[in-house]
Amino acid sequence: MILGIGTDLVNIERIRKVLDRFGDRFEKRVFSEIEIQRSRRKYDPSSSYAKRWAAKEACSKALGIGLRMGISWKEMHIVNLGSGKPELIIEGKAKDFLKHMTPIGYSSKINVSLTDDYPWAKAIVIIEGIS
């Protein structure tokens, strides 16, 4: 059963400008160390950051909470499997919201898809309840 769906579209140039202006402060406020390391290795780090930003926004929408309800950007982060497939990991209050929205007797699974086509980056998050 689908428990939540979220999507977000972000302009890569917007993220590039924020990176140019705030650099490390922005990276460390919003992204996990794994996300920072992976994005910095990319040919276009701003595109990588934009997709991860979009995933965090999409996740908050799928959880039905938004980022103003006491959760932090770093409670949601993208890791990549050896195959490159992205996985969204949540912690802290975001995880508490997920537990609250998951019916008794079900477990939850977070599916994430990331894409970009300059100047846009997009993420879709679908949260499933599995019996």
C-alpha positions as CSV (number, residue, x, y, z in Angstrom):
1,M,0.0,0.0,0.0
2,I,1.2,3.5,-0.8
3,L,1.6,5.6,2.4
4,G,3.0,8.7,0.8
5,I,4.3,10.3,-2.4
6,G,6.4,13.3,-2.8
7,T,8.2,15.0,-5.7
8,D,10.4,18.1,-6.0
9,L,12.0,20.0,-8.9
10,V,14.9,22.3,-8.3
11,N,17.0,24.5,-10.5
12,I,20.6,23.4,-10.6
13,E,21.8,27.0,-11.1
14,R,20.1,28.0,-7.9
15,I,22.0,25.4,-6.0
16,R,25.2,26.4,-7.8
17,K,24.7,30.0,-6.7
18,V,24.1,29.0,-3.1
19,L,27.3,26.8,-3.2
20,D,29.3,29.7,-4.6
21,R,28.0,32.0,-1.9
22,F,28.1,29.8,1.2
23,G,30.3,26.8,0.2
24,D,31.1,24.5,3.1
25,R,28.5,26.2,5.4
26,F,25.7,25.2,3.1
27,E,27.1,21.7,2.5
28,K,27.5,20.9,6.1
29,R,24.1,22.4,7.1
30,V,22.1,20.4,4.6
31,F,24.1,17.3,3.5
32,S,25.6,14.3,5.2
33,E,29.3,13.6,5.0
34,I,28.7,10.8,2.5
35,E,26.6,13.1,0.3
36,I,29.3,15.8,0.4
37,Q,32.1,13.3,-0.5
38,R,30.1,11.8,-3.4
39,S,29.0,15.2,-4.8
40,R,32.4,16.8,-4.6
41,R,33.8,13.9,-6.7
42,K,31.3,14.6,-9.5
43,Y,32.1,16.5,-12.7
44,D,29.2,18.9,-11.8
45,P,28.8,18.9,-7.9
46,S,25.9,21.3,-8.1
47,S,23.9,18.9,-10.1
48,S,24.5,16.1,-7.5
49,Y,23.6,18.4,-4.7
50,A,20.5,19.6,-6.5
51,K,19.2,16.0,-6.8
52,R,19.9,15.3,-3.2
53,W,18.2,18.6,-2.2
54,A,15.2,17.6,-4.3
55,A,15.1,14.1,-2.6
56,K,15.0,15.7,0.9
57,E,12.2,18.0,-0.2
58,A,10.3,15.1,-1.8
59,C,10.8,12.9,1.3
60,S,9.4,15.6,3.6
61,K,6.3,15.8,1.3
62,A,5.9,12.0,1.2
63,L,6.0,12.0,5.0
64,G,3.4,14.8,5.0
65,I,5.4,17.0,7.3
66,G,7.5,19.5,5.4
67,L,10.9,20.8,6.7
68,R,9.4,23.3,9.1
69,M,8.0,20.7,11.5
70,G,11.2,20.2,13.5
71,I,13.1,17.8,11.3
72,S,16.5,18.6,10.0
73,W,17.9,18.3,6.4
74,K,20.5,15.9,7.6
75,E,17.9,13.5,9.0
76,M,17.3,12.5,5.4
77,H,20.2,11.5,3.2
78,I,21.0,9.7,0.0
79,V,23.4,6.8,-0.1
80,N,24.2,4.9,-3.3
81,L,24.5,1.1,-3.6
82,G,27.4,-0.4,-5.4
83,S,25.3,-0.4,-8.5
84,G,24.8,3.3,-8.2
85,K,21.1,3.0,-7.2
86,P,20.1,5.7,-4.7
87,E,18.6,4.8,-1.4
88,L,17.1,7.4,1.0
89,I,17.9,6.9,4.6
90,I,16.0,8.7,7.4
91,E,16.8,9.2,11.0
92,G,15.7,11.1,14.1
93,K,12.3,12.9,14.0
94,A,11.8,12.0,10.3
95,K,12.0,8.3,11.2
96,D,9.5,8.9,14.1
97,F,7.0,10.4,11.6
98,L,7.5,7.4,9.3
99,K,6.8,5.0,12.2
100,H,3.7,7.0,13.1
101,M,2.3,6.8,9.5
102,T,3.0,3.1,9.1
103,P,0.0,1.0,10.1
104,I,0.4,-1.6,12.8
105,G,1.6,-4.9,11.3
106,Y,3.3,-3.2,8.4
107,S,6.8,-2.3,7.7
108,S,7.8,0.7,5.5
109,K,9.9,0.9,2.4
110,I,11.2,4.2,0.9
111,N,11.6,4.3,-2.9
112,V,13.5,7.2,-4.4
113,S,14.3,8.1,-8.0
114,L,16.6,11.0,-9.0
115,T,17.2,12.6,-12.3
116,D,18.5,15.7,-13.9
117,D,18.4,17.4,-17.2
118,Y,20.2,20.7,-17.0
119,P,19.1,23.1,-15.6
120,W,16.6,20.9,-13.7
121,A,17.0,18.2,-11.1
122,K,14.1,16.1,-9.9
123,A,13.3,13.5,-7.2
124,I,10.4,11.3,-6.6
125,V,9.8,9.5,-3.2
126,I,7.2,6.8,-2.7
127,I,6.7,5.4,0.8
128,E,5.2,1.9,0.8
129,G,3.6,0.0,3.6
130,I,4.4,-3.7,3.3
131,S,2.5,-6.4,5.2
